[in-house]
Amino acid sequence: MANGLELLERHVKRRNPALEAFLADADRIRKAIEKDRVGGRSPVKLEGDSVYNFTLANREISIHGEDEALQLIADLKREAYDENDTDSRAAIEEAYGEPVAEPNKPGRKRKAA
């Protein structure tokens, strides 16, 4: 018989920062399209009347029509949750893997206190 810790470990939800970052980007894109915020600093740019351009998982996406764009985002989010789809998970983890530390930027140094 398993002890309490082993029982608990079987049901602990594992965090995947890359997957969480992908889903957050997908949500930002979905909200921008739904609220028609498709210019300026928005993650979505509108080309012409109905061609939506955005970047997701380091891939440039260009799709015609609001409904098609929203459907694509919904499908991608659903597939991202599929743990058996190792190819998609690998692509997401490659695109949203561990952040690289930024090198020191040139400029003025702070005075020591």
CORRAHU-V732224 format. One line per field, one symbol per residue. phi: phi as a letter, one per 20 degrees, with the letter a starting at -180 (. if undefined). Layout:
phi = ???
This chain:
phi = .fefffffffdffeecgffffffffffffgffffeldcbmeffcdddmebdedbdbllcfdccenffffffffffffffffffeeffffffffffdfgfeffffefqfeffff
